[in-house]
């Protein structure tokens, strides 16, 4: 019998590690417990790298520039929230042998309608945003070269080709490279900024300065929190983790990944506090704020550091593009499979990796890449901006609430249902994301 493990906020660990107990023979307990190993890390790194894009780095910089180290605690809380959400997604996949969309279908047809509209509108607008974000640092690195539209189209087509012709294992390796580049660059710039460690530790005490509520909520809920969190379960299945014997490994993978994300966020807060807050320097909103920071870095530390930061900027942006192209296409392929099947199609299709070669997977890849190129020439239509904003604002509350529902009912084996800690974190996440949802909808250009 494998060692029993109390789930953080959840039920007991893989007590049926030898194939006995609830779910034996159905993929819910299959085989011996796999102990955590650094060599097996992967899906968590992929989801963390995908979720942290250029826009998240700008939001963190702006928080540091306005409030210094005061909101450091919010970055730590945000990291814990993401760990809880991703753990819940992974636990559902491994404990039940069913995909997340398969679980959503059991909650009623409304989940299918919401996801169908969301994934189409979101993919169209996000495709253009991802290509534009990836193009900005390339244009800055080669100012006398091709324009933004050329770089945007090029990055989109390269992402399409890379995901089209490769499988998860190769995607994971390239994402590891992106994370390495991001980590080294952001931490290097933070060290160059010479942080005041006393102020940084003082920032771990929960304080809300005047006017900081929106920035605090953004740090807790925004950085690394997108539809790609829902894709985590699909990536762990693509890795070959398909039963509860992988539960400890999944949790280890998840914690390492979001601890790394936490270091990114803390490092960017340090940069914002030391270079921008202390110098009373303001940044442009959106991804262009990172180009403003590049100018500040060049003035302070020279051209090498500035160009190195642009490389990190590109790694952050392009890792999000590649991750979304792969992960959300997997989700869409599963959505099509489950809708066509009209019932429980099981996890076998995901485990075999057939979805990466499916028509639905490649069709959504094309949807993410080709139609959005039109938006590189046109301002986003007003109605599309509104629809994208509303649908996107509701996704994270949708994810948190449905996970609470799925993991506290008979849909999940009793030993893997959520415990007090997990329910507390998921409940707090649901409230947080609902508040953020209201704020985002209010801020839309109605």
C-alpha positions in Angstrom: 0.0 0.0 0.0 1.4 3.4 -1.0 2.0 6.0 1.6 -1.2 7.9 2.5 -1.1 11.7 1.8 -3.5 14.2 3.1 -4.4 16.5 0.2 -3.9 20.2 0.9 -7.5 21.0 1.6 -8.6 17.8 -0.1 -9.2 14.2 0.7 -6.8 11.4 1.4 -4.0 10.7 -1.1 -3.8 7.7 -3.4 -5.0 5.1 -0.9 -5.8 2.8 -3.8 -2.3 3.0 -5.2 -2.2 -0.7 -6.0 -5.4 -0.7 -7.9 -7.8 -1.4 -5.1 -10.6 0.7 -3.7 -13.0 3.1 -5.3 -12.6 3.4 -9.0 -10.2 0.5 -9.5 -10.1 -0.6 -13.0 -11.8 2.5 -14.3 -8.8 4.8 -14.6 -9.4 6.6 -11.3 -6.8 4.8 -9.2 -4.7 2.9 -11.7 -1.3 1.7 -10.7 1.3 2.5 -8.0 1.7 6.0 -6.6 4.3 8.1 -8.5 6.4 10.1 -6.1 7.3 13.7 -6.9 10.4 14.0 -9.2 12.1 17.2 -10.5 12.7 15.3 -13.8 9.0 14.9 -14.5 8.1 18.6 -14.1 6.3 20.1 -17.1 2.6 20.8 -17.3 2.7 23.3 -14.5 5.5 25.2 -16.1 3.6 25.2 -19.3 0.4 26.6 -17.7 2.3 29.2 -15.7 4.3 30.4 -18.6 1.2 30.6 -20.8 -0.8 32.5 -18.1 1.9 35.2 -17.5 2.0 37.4 -20.5 3.3 40.9 -21.2 0.0 42.5 -20.0 0.5 40.8 -16.6 4.0 42.1 -16.3 2.8 45.6 -17.1 0.0 45.4 -14.5 2.6 44.3 -11.9 5.0 47.1 -12.9 2.2 49.7 -12.6 1.4 48.4 -9.1 5.0 48.7 -8.1 5.4 52.1 -9.6 2.3 53.5 -7.8 2.6 51.8 -4.4 6.2 50.6 -4.1 6.5 47.4 -2.1 3.2 47.9 -0.3 1.3 45.3 -2.3 3.9 42.6 -2.1 1.6 40.5 0.0 -1.0 40.6 -2.8 1.4 38.9 -5.1 2.0 36.1 -2.6 -1.8 35.6 -2.0 -2.3 35.6 -5.8 0.3 32.8 -6.1 -1.6 30.7 -3.5 -5.0 31.3 -5.3 -3.5 30.0 -8.6 -2.1 26.9 -6.8 -5.5 26.1 -5.4 -7.3 26.6 -8.7 -4.8 24.6 -10.8 -4.7 21.8 -8.1 -8.5 21.6 -8.3 -8.4 21.3 -12.1 -5.7 18.6 -12.0 -7.4 16.7 -9.2 -10.6 16.5 -11.2 -8.9 15.1 -14.2 -6.8 12.5 -12.2 -9.5 11.5 -9.7 -12.3 11.0 -12.1 -10.6 10.0 -15.4 -12.8 12.6 -17.1 -11.9 15.9 -18.7 -13.0 19.3 -17.4 -15.4 19.9 -20.2 -16.8 16.4 -19.6 -17.4 17.6 -16.0 -19.0 20.9 -17.1 -21.5 19.0 -19.3 -22.8 17.2 -16.2 -23.8 20.6 -14.7 -26.3 21.3 -17.5 -26.4 22.5 -21.1 -25.8 26.2 -20.0 -22.1 25.4 -19.6 -21.9 24.2 -23.3 -23.6 27.4 -24.5 -21.4 29.6 -22.5 -18.2 27.9 -23.5 -19.1 27.7 -27.2 -19.7 31.5 -27.5 -16.7 32.3 -25.2 -14.1 30.2 -27.0 -15.0 31.6 -30.4 -15.1 35.3 -29.5 -12.2 35.0 -27.1 -10.0 33.2 -29.6 -10.6 35.7 -32.4 -9.7 38.7 -30.2 -6.9 37.0 -28.3 -5.2 35.8 -31.5 -4.7 39.4 -32.6 -3.6 40.5 -29.1 -1.0 37.7 -28.8 0.5 38.4 -32.2 0.7 42.1 -31.5 2.3 41.6 -28.1 4.9 39.2 -29.5 5.7 41.7 -32.3 6.3 44.7 -30.1 9.7 43.6 -28.7 10.9 42.3 -32.1 10.1 45.7 -33.6 12.0 47.4 -30.8 15.0 45.0 -31.2 15.1 45.8 -35.0 13.7 49.3 -35.3 14.9 49.7 -38.9 13.5 46.3 -39.9 9.9 45.3 -40.9 6.9 46.9 -39.2 4.6 45.7 -36.4 2.2 43.9 -38.7 4.9 41.9 -40.4 6.3 40.7 -37.0 2.8 40.0 -35.8 1.8 37.8 -38.8 5.2 36.1 -38.7 4.9 35.2 -35.0 1.4 33.9 -35.5 2.3 31.7 -38.5 5.4 30.3 -36.7 3.3 29.5 -33.7 0.7 27.8 -36.0 3.4 25.7 -37.7 5.1 24.8 -34.5 2.0 23.5 -32.7 0.6 21.9 -35.9 3.6 19.7 -36.5 4.7 19.0 -32.9 3.2 17.1 -30.0 2.9 18.1 -26.3 6.4 16.8 -25.4 8.1 19.2 -27.8 5.8 22.1 -26.8 6.7 21.4 -23.1 10.4 21.6 -23.9 10.2 24.9 -25.8 8.1 26.3 -23.0 10.8 25.3 -20.5 13.2 27.4 -22.5 10.9 30.4 -22.5 10.5 30.1 -18.7 14.2 29.9 -18.3 14.7 33.0 -20.3 11.9 34.9 -18.5 13.2 33.9 -15.1 16.8 34.8 -15.8 16.0 38.2 -17.4 13.4 39.3 -14.9 15.4 38.3 -11.8 18.6 39.8 -13.3 16.8 43.2 -13.9 15.4 43.1 -10.3 18.9 42.4 -8.9 20.3 45.3 -10.9 17.6 47.5 -9.5 19.1 46.9 -6.0 16.0 46.1 -4.0 15.6 47.4 -0.4 14.9 44.1 1.3 13.6 45.6 4.5 10.9 47.4 2.5 10.1 44.3 0.5 9.6 42.2 3.7 7.5 45.0 5.2 5.3 44.7 2.1 4.3 41.2 3.1 2.0 42.7 5.8 -1.5 43.2 4.3 -2.1 46.9 3.8 -4.4 48.7 1.4 -3.2 52.2 0.6 -5.8 54.7 -0.7 -6.7 53.9 -4.3 -5.0 50.5 -4.4 -8.1 48.2 -4.4 -8.2 47.7 -8.1 -4.4 47.1 -8.3 -4.6 44.7 -5.4 -7.4 42.7 -6.9 -5.5 42.6 -10.2 -2.4 41.2 -8.5 -4.3 38.6 -6.6 -6.6 37.5 -9.4 -5.0 38.6 -12.7 -1.4 37.4 -13.0 -1.5 34.0 -14.5 -5.2 33.6 -14.3 -6.8 32.9 -17.7 -8.5 30.2 -19.6 -5.2 28.4 -19.7 -5.7 27.4 -16.0 -8.5 25.2 -17.3 -6.2 23.8 -19.9 -3.9 22.4 -17.1 -5.8 19.2 -16.8 -5.5 18.6 -20.6 -1.7 19.1 -20.4 -1.3 16.7 -17.5 -3.3 14.1 -19.6 -1.1 14.9 -22.6 1.9 14.3 -20.4 0.6 10.8 -19.7 -0.8 11.5 -16.2 -4.3 10.0 -16.3 -5.0 8.4 -12.9 -4.9 9.3 -9.2 -1.5 7.6 -8.9 -0.1 10.8 -10.3 -1.8 13.1 -7.8 1.3 13.8 -5.7 3.4 14.5 -8.8 0.7 16.8 -10.1 0.6 18.8 -6.9 4.4 19.1 -6.8 4.5 20.2 -10.4 1.8 22.8 -9.7 3.4 24.3 -6.7 6.8 24.6 -8.3 5.3 26.2 -11.3 3.3 28.9 -9.4 6.2 29.5 -7.0 8.2 30.4 -10.1 5.3 32.6 -11.2 5.4 34.2 -7.8 9.1 35.0 -8.2 8.3 36.7 -11.6 5.7 38.8 -10.0 7.9 39.8 -7.0 10.8 40.6 -9.3 8.6 42.9 -11.5 7.2 44.6 -8.4 10.8 45.3 -7.3 11.6 46.8 -10.7 8.5 48.9 -10.5 9.2 50.0 -7.0 12.9 50.8 -7.4 13.1 52.2 -11.0 9.6 53.8 -11.4 8.1 54.5 -8.0 11.4 55.9 -6.6 12.0 58.0 -9.7 8.3 59.0 -10.1 8.3 57.6 -13.7 5.0 56.7 -15.3 4.4 54.0 -18.0 2.0 53.8 -20.8 -1.0 51.4 -20.3 -0.9 48.1 -22.1 2.1 46.2 -23.5 3.7 49.4 -24.7 4.5 50.1 -21.1 7.3 47.5 -21.3 8.8 49.5 -24.1 8.8 52.5 -21.8 10.6 50.4 -19.2 13.2 49.5 -21.8 14.0 53.2 -22.3 14.4 53.6 -18.5 16.7 50.5 -18.3 18.8 51.8 -21.2 19.2 55.2 -19.5 20.1 53.6 -16.2 22.1 50.5 -17.1 23.0 50.7 -20.8 22.0 49.1 -24.0 22.8 45.5 -23.0 20.4 45.4 -20.1 17.7 47.1 -22.2 18.0 44.6 -25.1 18.2 41.7 -22.6 14.9 42.9 -21.2 13.3 43.0 -24.7 14.4 39.3 -25.1 12.6 38.5 -21.8 9.6 40.6 -23.0 9.4 38.4 -26.1 9.8 35.2 -24.1 6.8 36.2 -21.9 4.7 37.2 -24.9 5.5 34.3 -27.2 5.2 31.6 -24.5 1.6 32.8 -24.0 1.0 32.6 -27.7 2.4 29.1 -28.1 0.7 27.9 -24.9 -2.7 29.2 -25.9 -2.3 27.9 -29.5 -1.8 24.4 -28.0 -3.8 24.3 -24.8 -7.0 26.0 -25.8 -7.0 24.1 -29.1 -6.9 20.9 -26.9 -9.9 22.2 -24.9 -11.8 23.0 -28.1 -11.1 19.6 -29.6 -12.4 18.0 -26.4 -15.4 20.3 -26.5 -16.2 19.0 -30.0 -15.6 15.4 -29.1 -17.9 15.6 -26.1 -20.6 17.5 -28.0 -20.6 15.0 -30.8 -20.6 12.0 -28.4 -23.6 13.5 -26.5 -22.4 11.6 -23.4 -19.3 10.4 -21.5 -16.6 9.8 -24.1 -14.1 9.0 -21.3 -10.5 10.1 -21.1 -9.0 7.7 -23.6 -8.9 10.1 -26.5 -6.9 12.7 -24.5 -4.5 10.0 -23.1 -3.7 8.7 -26.5 -2.9 12.2 -27.8 -5.2 11.8 -30.8 -6.7 15.2 -30.3 -3.5 17.0 -31.4 -4.1 15.5 -34.8 -7.8 16.0 -34.9 -9.7 18.3 -37.4 -11.1 20.3 -34.4 -7.7 20.9 -32.9 -6.2 22.1 -36.2 -9.3 24.0 -37.1 -9.2 26.0 -33.9 -5.4 26.6 -34.4 -6.3 28.2 -37.7 -9.1 30.2 -36.1 -6.6 31.6 -33.5 -4.2 32.6 -36.3 -5.7 33.6 -39.6 -8.9 35.6 -39.0 -7.4 37.7 -36.2 -4.8 39.0 -38.6 -7.5 41.4 -39.9 -7.5 43.1 -36.5 -3.9 44.0 -36.9 -5.0 46.5 -39.6 -8.3 47.6 -38.0 -9.3 48.9 -34.6 -11.2 46.2 -32.8 -15.0 46.7 -33.6 -16.8 48.2 -30.6 -19.3 45.4 -30.2 -16.5 42.8 -30.3 -14.6 44.6 -27.6 -17.7 44.6 -25.4 -18.4 40.9 -26.0 -14.8 39.9 -25.5 -14.6 41.9 -22.2 -17.9 40.5 -20.8 -17.2 36.9 -21.7 -13.6 37.1 -20.5 -14.6 38.7 -17.2 -17.0 35.9 -16.5 -14.6 33.0 -17.2 -12.6 32.9 -14.0 -15.7 33.1 -11.7 -17.2 30.3 -14.0 -14.1 28.2 -13.4 -14.0 28.7 -9.6 -17.7 28.1 -9.1 -17.9 25.0 -11.3 -14.8 23.5 -9.6 -16.5 23.9 -6.2 -19.6 22.2 -7.6 -17.8 19.3 -9.3 -15.4 18.6 -6.4 -18.0 18.5 -3.6 -20.6 16.2 -5.2 -20.9 12.6 -6.2 -19.2 13.4 -9.5 -15.9 13.1 -7.7 -14.8 9.9 -5.7 -15.2 10.6 -2.0 -11.5 10.3 -1.2 -10.7 13.1 -3.7 -13.4 15.6 -2.8 -12.4 19.0 -1.6 -11.7 19.5 2.1 -11.9 22.6 4.2 -8.8 24.3 3.0 -9.4 23.6 -0.7 -13.1 24.8 -0.4 -12.0 27.9 1.5 -9.5 28.8 -1.2 -11.9 28.0 -4.1 -14.7 29.9 -2.4 -12.4 32.9 -1.8 -11.3 32.7 -5.4 -14.9 32.7 -6.6 -15.7 35.8 -4.6 -12.5 37.5 -5.8 -13.1 36.8 -9.4 -16.8 37.9 -9.2 -15.6 41.2 -7.8 -13.0 41.5 -10.6 -15.7 40.5 -13.1 -18.0 43.4 -12.0 -15.0 45.8 -12.1 -14.0 44.7 -15.6 -17.5 45.0 -16.9 -17.9 48.4 -15.4 -14.7 49.6 -17.0 -15.7 48.5 -20.5 -16.3 51.3 -23.0 -20.1 50.9 -23.1 
